[in-house]
Amino acid sequence: MQGGLAMSLLERASSLHNELLTTKLTTQYRMHDSIASWASNEMYDGFLKSSPSVASHLLADYPFIKETWITRCAFLLLDTRMPYGSLNIDCEEHLDPAGTGSFYNNGEADVVSQHVLNLVQCGVSPTAIAVQSPYIAQVQLLRDRLEDYPEASGVEVSTIDSFQGREADAVVISMVRSNTLGAVGFLGDNRRMNVAITRARRHVALVCDSSTICNNAFLARLLRHIRQHGQVRHVEPGSFGGDSGLGYTPPALPSIS
């Protein structure tokens, strides 16, 4: 990378004086442990531990929030790829016709909107929900979709990079990429994905096409972690209903096993 931009300012500073002036964070006080343990294993060599004060906290622990499978789930994969391998209608990626080079995904925007409304209906304040996507075209689409729902007023929708340094009780991430080539673009940037997921305190929902995403080894490990330590739902845009309003719960995910 030109101009020395391949190394962050923090990395450059920590390399000075043979790293004698640096220290490692070993205890985190933000996230449910199922979220933090993924970050610990992927980014911190397993040294990051969760404080008992946050290790098991969930949305359902708030007295004003209804207890459902969603509010008792800290790490959730909303998969637009069905168990038998087909992709849900309108869940493929599209290149922004405005010529920005960005991508958007109509089906994922619908799924995100559904999930946000489910959270709000459970009693989660819209101001406690953050929606993120790495693609600016998807961010604009998500903003437009959520504007149609007055009850979602107050939900912040932003790029992953612009939400860095902040946090929310519930985070919903739209990954966008869905193609036959398995191309994930900069979704495979482990630092960016670490930032996105660790913004959450009590709940993360990752919306993606697992068949595309798992072509990247780093992202495949992320999906496997959610399968082992969270919950998975295969979803269809527009499939409201019940406490979840979303899709199905298959017994296995062969594509990320």
Buried (B, 14 or more C-beta within 10 A) or exposed (E): EEEEEEEEEEEEEBEEEEEEEEEEEEEBEBBBBBBBBBBBBBBBEEEBBBEEEBBEBBBBEBEEBBBBBBBEBBBBBBBBBBBEEEBBEBBBBBEBEEEEEBBBBBBBBBBBBBBBBBBBBBBBBBEBBBBBBBBBBBBBBBBEBBEEBEEBEEBBBBBBEEBBEEEBBBBBBBBBBBBEEEBBBEBBBBEBBBBBBBBBBBBBBBBBBBBBBBBBEBBBBBBBBBBEBBBBBBBBBBBEEEBBBBBBEBEEBEBBE
